[in-house]
Amino acid sequence: MTTPSNHSPSRSDRLRPAEFLALSAAMALFVGFVVLLTTRQVTLAVISLGITFIVVLVVIAMFALGTKPDAAEKSDLDEQNHS
C-alpha cells in the first residue's frame, strides 16, 4: 500500500483538462457558427459542432500524450515511483 505524497499537482496541471475542453469548445462553436451562416440549417450546424468538438478534443489529447516530459516531470515521476 502506498502512502499519498505531500506533492499536490500545480494549478496549471489541474486546469489543463479545462483548457483542452475550452479550446475544443471554442473551435466547435466557430465551425458551428460558420456552418449555420453558410447553410442556414440548424440541424447541420449542431451536428458539425458536435463532430468538431469531439475531433478537436481527441487530436489535442493525442498531441498532449505525444509530448516528451521535461527534466522536472521526469524527476517528479521518479519521486512518485520510489515512494
N, C-alpha and C positions, 0 to 999 in steps of 0.2 A: 504494500500500500504506500503510495507516495503522499508526501505532505505538500500542501499548497505553498508555493513560493511567495515571498514578500513582494515580488515584482508584479505590478499590475500593468496592463497594457496602456500605452500612452494615449492621449486624446486623439491624435491623428490615426492611430491603429484602430481605435473604436469607431471613428467616423468614416473610415474607408468604405465599408459597405454602403453607408448612406450616400457617399459621394458617387459610387457606382450607380446606385439607383437613381439619383438625381440627374446624372449625366444621361443615362439611358432614357429617363422620362422626358428630359428636355429635347433630345433628338427625336423621340417618338412624337412629341407634340408638334414639333416643326414639320415632320413628314405628314402627320395627320392634317395639319393646317393647310399645307401645300396641296395635298390631295383633295381636301374639301373645297378649296378655292378653284382648283382646276376642274373637278368633275361635278361639283355641287351635289354629290351623293354622300349623305351622312354615313350610311352603312359601309361604303367602301373606305371612307376616311377612318372610321373606327377600326375596321379590320387592318388597315395599313398601320395605324397607330399601335395596335397590339402586336402585330408581327415585328414592327421596327423595334419596339421596346424589348421584346424577347431576344431578337438577333443581336442588338447592340449590347445588351447585358451579357450574353454568352461570349461575345467577342472580347469585351472588356475583361471578363473573368479569365478568359484564356490568355490574354496578354499579361494579366497580373500573375497568373501561375507560371508563365514563361520567364519571368524576370529572375535573375540570379540574386541571391541575398548578398548584402554588403558585409563588411567586416563586423559591424556592430550586431547585425542579425545573426551572423554565424556564431559569435561569442555568446549571444543570448540563447541560441539553440543548444550549444554545448553545455551551457549552465543548466538549462532545463533537463537535458538528458542525464546529467550527473547527479541531479537531485533525487 
